[in-house]
Amino acid sequence: MPLLLLDLDNTLIDRDAAFRGAVTAFLAGHALPPHDVEWVMTLDASGYAPRHEVARALGSRYGVAQGVVRSFLDRGAADRVVLDGPTRTALDRAITGGWTLVIVTNGRTAQQEAKIRNTGLDELTHGWVVSEAVGHKKPAPEIFHAAAATVGSTLDGAWVIGDSPHADIGGAAAIGARSVWVSAGRPWPDAPHRPTRSCSDAASAIESVVRTPM
């Protein structure tokens, strides 16, 4: 069966919305300025900023113990992520259509697997790989090969869906796979590789692949 390789954060789930909720609760719980939400969101850079740097900056600004900060960073977004109905339906249709679904995500294993299980994605996909666990990060080809290996498959005929021009679309180009960029309304940036197509959200991206002849 052909592989559909799916990014997690800000593709299958709205990680930034979940993190914003966690930031709001963190600030309120420590009587910190509520308008600092935007500062923390910018610091976090949609999860791409190194965690130790974010933790250090938060501790320095607010004088909060590092253990408390680390707990917030590790659990806040993971406890709040949700899988929307259209994406759930699209995943079901992909499986019914004969696709093998594997999540390919950068990040820490415990946190990413918590998101997968908390949203029920562990029961809606055939497997997943996390960069920390396999020792390679997107766009490196190795993480995509590891994804294929988890389901005993190859990358022949695979598609990649994700929101990152560098990690997802660049990764697809590195393995010779077709790709769908989840734009969320953004214009395509000046990047060296272009996606096969673009869609505004994950549900539309999955549906577009499912409709493509294998």
C-alpha positions as CSV (number, residue, x, y, z in Angstrom):
1,M,0.0,0.0,0.0
2,P,1.3,3.5,-0.8
3,L,2.5,5.6,2.1
4,L,1.1,8.9,3.2
5,L,3.6,10.6,5.5
6,L,2.0,13.2,7.7
7,D,3.5,16.0,9.8
8,L,2.0,16.4,13.3
9,D,2.4,20.0,14.7
10,N,0.4,22.6,12.8
11,T,-0.6,20.0,10.2
12,L,-2.7,17.3,11.8
13,I,-3.2,19.3,15.0
14,D,-3.1,23.0,15.7
15,R,-0.1,23.0,18.0
16,D,0.2,26.8,18.1
17,A,-3.4,27.2,19.3
18,A,-2.8,24.6,22.0
19,F,0.4,26.3,23.1
20,R,-1.3,29.7,23.2
21,G,-3.8,28.2,25.6
22,A,-1.0,26.8,27.7
23,V,0.8,30.1,27.8
24,T,-2.3,32.0,28.8
25,A,-2.9,29.5,31.7
26,F,0.8,29.7,32.7
27,L,0.8,33.5,32.9
28,A,-2.5,33.6,34.8
29,G,-1.3,30.9,37.2
30,H,1.8,32.9,38.1
31,A,0.1,36.3,38.2
32,L,2.2,37.4,35.2
33,P,1.3,40.0,32.6
34,P,-1.4,38.6,30.3
35,H,-0.2,40.6,27.3
36,D,3.1,38.7,27.4
37,V,1.3,35.9,25.5
38,E,2.6,37.3,22.2
39,W,6.1,37.6,23.5
40,V,6.2,34.0,24.5
41,M,4.6,32.9,21.2
42,T,7.3,34.8,19.3
43,L,10.0,33.3,21.6
44,D,8.6,29.8,21.0
45,A,8.7,30.2,17.2
46,S,6.0,27.5,16.7
47,G,8.1,25.0,18.6
48,Y,11.2,25.4,16.4
49,A,13.2,27.4,19.1
50,P,15.4,25.1,21.2
51,R,13.6,24.2,24.4
52,H,16.5,25.0,26.7
53,E,16.7,28.5,25.2
54,V,13.0,29.1,25.7
55,A,13.2,27.8,29.2
56,R,16.1,29.9,30.1
57,A,14.4,33.1,28.7
58,L,11.2,32.4,30.6
59,G,13.1,31.8,33.8
60,S,15.1,34.9,33.4
61,R,12.1,37.1,32.6
62,Y,9.8,35.9,35.3
63,G,12.0,34.4,38.0
64,V,10.0,31.1,37.8
65,A,11.9,27.9,38.8
66,Q,13.2,26.0,35.9
67,G,11.4,22.8,36.9
68,V,8.1,24.7,36.7
69,V,9.0,26.2,33.3
70,R,10.1,22.8,32.0
71,S,6.8,21.2,33.1
72,F,4.8,23.9,31.3
73,L,6.8,23.5,28.1
74,D,6.7,19.7,28.2
75,R,3.0,19.3,29.0
76,G,1.1,22.5,28.3
77,A,0.5,22.1,24.6
78,A,0.3,18.3,24.7
79,D,-2.6,18.4,27.2
80,R,-4.6,20.8,25.0
81,V,-4.2,19.6,21.5
82,V,-7.3,18.4,19.6
83,L,-8.0,16.6,16.4
84,D,-10.8,18.4,14.4
85,G,-13.6,16.5,12.8
86,P,-12.7,17.2,9.1
87,T,-9.1,15.9,9.6
88,R,-10.4,12.8,11.4
89,T,-12.8,12.1,8.6
90,A,-10.1,12.6,5.9
91,L,-7.8,10.1,7.7
92,D,-10.6,7.6,7.8
93,R,-11.1,8.0,4.1
94,A,-7.4,7.6,3.4
95,I,-7.3,4.3,5.2
96,T,-10.5,3.1,3.5
97,G,-8.9,4.1,0.2
98,G,-5.9,1.8,0.8
99,W,-3.3,4.3,2.1
100,T,-0.8,3.5,4.9
101,L,-0.6,6.5,7.2
102,V,2.6,7.3,9.2
103,I,3.2,10.4,11.3
104,V,6.7,11.9,10.8
105,T,7.4,14.6,13.4
106,N,10.4,16.4,14.8
107,G,10.5,16.8,18.6
108,R,10.9,15.0,21.8
109,T,9.5,11.5,22.0
110,A,7.5,11.8,25.2
111,Q,5.8,15.1,24.2
112,Q,5.0,14.1,20.6
113,E,3.7,10.7,21.6
114,A,1.5,12.3,24.3
115,K,0.0,14.5,21.5
116,I,-0.6,11.5,19.3
117,R,-2.4,9.5,22.0
118,N,-4.3,12.5,23.5
119,T,-5.9,13.2,20.1
120,G,-6.5,9.5,19.2
121,L,-4.1,9.6,16.3
122,D,-2.6,6.4,17.6
123,E,-5.8,4.7,16.5
124,L,-6.2,6.6,13.2
125,T,-2.7,5.9,11.8
126,H,-0.6,2.9,11.2
127,G,2.5,4.3,13.1
128,W,4.8,7.2,13.7
129,V,8.4,8.2,14.1
130,V,9.8,11.0,16.3
131,S,13.1,12.6,15.5
132,E,14.5,12.2,19.0
133,A,13.8,8.5,18.9
134,V,15.3,7.8,15.5
135,G,18.2,10.3,15.8
136,H,17.4,12.2,12.6
137,K,15.3,15.3,12.0
138,K,13.3,16.3,9.0
139,P,14.2,17.2,6.3
140,A,16.9,14.4,6.6
141,P,15.9,11.4,4.4
142,E,16.8,9.0,7.2
143,I,13.7,9.9,9.2
144,F,11.4,9.2,6.2
145,H,13.1,5.9,5.6
146,A,12.6,5.1,9.3
147,A,8.9,5.9,8.9
148,A,8.6,3.5,6.0
149,A,10.4,0.8,7.9
150,T,7.9,1.0,10.8
151,V,5.2,-0.3,8.6
152,G,7.5,-2.6,6.5
153,S,7.2,-0.5,3.4
154,T,9.3,1.6,1.0
155,L,9.1,5.2,-0.1
156,D,8.0,4.3,-3.6
157,G,5.0,6.3,-4.5
158,A,4.9,8.1,-1.1
159,W,3.4,11.5,-0.5
160,V,4.4,13.9,2.3
161,I,1.9,16.4,3.8
162,G,3.2,19.2,6.1
163,D,3.2,22.9,7.0
164,S,7.0,23.5,6.9
165,P,8.6,24.4,3.5
166,H,11.9,23.4,4.9
167,A,11.2,20.3,7.0
168,D,8.3,18.8,5.1
169,I,8.5,20.0,1.5
170,G,12.3,20.0,1.5
171,G,12.2,16.5,3.1
172,A,9.8,15.3,0.4
173,A,12.2,16.6,-2.3
174,A,15.1,14.9,-0.7
175,I,13.4,11.5,-1.0
176,G,11.8,12.1,-4.4
177,A,8.3,12.1,-3.0
178,R,5.3,14.2,-4.0
179,S,4.1,16.6,-1.4
180,V,1.3,18.9,-0.3
181,W,2.0,22.0,1.6
182,V,-0.5,23.0,4.3
183,S,-0.5,26.8,3.9
184,A,-3.0,27.9,6.5
185,G,-3.5,30.9,4.2
186,R,0.2,31.8,4.0
187,P,1.9,32.6,0.7
188,W,4.6,30.3,-0.4
189,P,8.0,31.6,0.7
190,D,11.2,31.9,-1.2
191,A,12.3,28.2,-0.7
192,P,14.5,26.0,-2.9
193,H,11.8,23.3,-3.3
194,R,8.2,23.7,-4.3
195,P,5.4,21.3,-3.3
196,T,3.4,19.3,-5.8
197,R,0.3,21.2,-4.6
198,S,-0.9,23.4,-1.8
199,C,-4.0,23.2,0.4
200,S,-5.2,25.5,3.1
201,D,-5.6,22.7,5.8
202,A,-4.7,19.1,6.6
203,A,-8.2,17.7,5.7
204,S,-8.1,19.2,2.3
205,A,-4.5,18.1,1.7
206,I,-5.3,14.5,2.7
207,E,-8.5,14.5,0.5
208,S,-6.5,15.8,-2.4
209,V,-4.0,12.9,-2.1
210,V,-6.7,10.3,-1.7
211,R,-8.3,11.5,-4.9
212,T,-5.1,11.1,-6.8
213,P,-4.7,7.8,-8.7
214,M,-2.2,5.5,-7.1
